Amino acid sequence: MIDIAALTEADRGRWVEYSPWPSQVERGRIKHWNRHLVFVVYRCDNHWDQFADYTAAPTLPEYLSFVVEP
């Protein structure tokens, strides 16, 4: 689980894994957040250096965890 209150500007672009169920895991990068949701880019045609140009999906922080960059 990611603590939204602890996020800083340094967390923009960090890799996360979304896992609402044990059998489902999807990687993405944090684009931005608000008080309740983290907005994550999950798909960007494998142009991860340009992830900020893609649409981010609102994601509940309890389903996210930080990962080491792939």
VOGU-3710 file (C-alpha; in Angstrom, 3 decimals, decimal comma):
1> midiaaltea> 0,000/0,000/0,000  1,233/3,480/-0,842  0,663/6,281/1,652  -0,535/9,245/-0,417  0,264/11,687/2,389  3,918/10,628/2,197  4,296/11,129/-1,570  6,638/13,899/-2,738  7,677/15,349/-6,071  10,487/12,774/-6,101
11> drgrwveysp> 7,828/10,036/-6,414  6,566/11,260/-9,789  7,658/8,694/-12,336  8,365/5,962/-9,793  7,452/2,427/-10,794  4,535/0,798/-9,005  2,656/-2,461/-9,170  -1,115/-2,559/-9,091  -2,426/-5,755/-7,519  -6,082/-5,817/-6,509
21> wpsqvergri> -6,006/-9,648/-6,490  -3,056/-11,988/-6,003  -3,354/-13,283/-9,559  -3,442/-9,818/-11,142  -0,360/-7,599/-11,244  0,209/-4,660/-13,558  3,193/-2,297/-13,599  3,051/1,408/-14,253  4,515/4,772/-13,338  3,067/7,466/-11,081
31> khwnrhlvfv> 2,020/10,582/-12,986  0,313/12,520/-10,168  -2,021/12,130/-7,203  -4,639/13,877/-5,117  -5,885/13,303/-1,568  -7,609/10,016/-2,466  -6,179/8,555/-5,687  -2,860/7,927/-7,385  -2,895/8,439/-11,158  -0,767/5,805/-12,852
41> vyrcdnhwdq> 0,248/5,326/-16,482  -0,023/1,599/-17,186  0,266/1,588/-20,954  2,300/3,859/-23,173  3,291/1,719/-26,171  6,517/0,912/-24,308  7,638/4,574/-24,495  8,291/4,777/-20,774  10,626/7,747/-21,157  7,532/9,666/-22,345
51> fadytaaptl> 5,033/8,246/-19,832  3,971/11,754/-18,717  2,478/12,358/-22,181  0,018/9,471/-21,745  -3,306/9,216/-19,939  -3,111/8,017/-16,341  -5,673/5,794/-14,638  -7,010/6,733/-11,201  -5,951/3,985/-8,809  -6,687/3,317/-5,150
61> peylsfvvep> -3,429/3,497/-3,170  -4,203/0,366/-1,173  -3,659/-1,679/-4,339  -0,283/-0,114/-5,175  3,232/-0,861/-4,044  6,599/0,552/-5,105  8,870/-1,688/-7,199  12,409/-1,575/-8,460  12,619/-0,187/-11,982  12,461/-2,910/-14,632
//
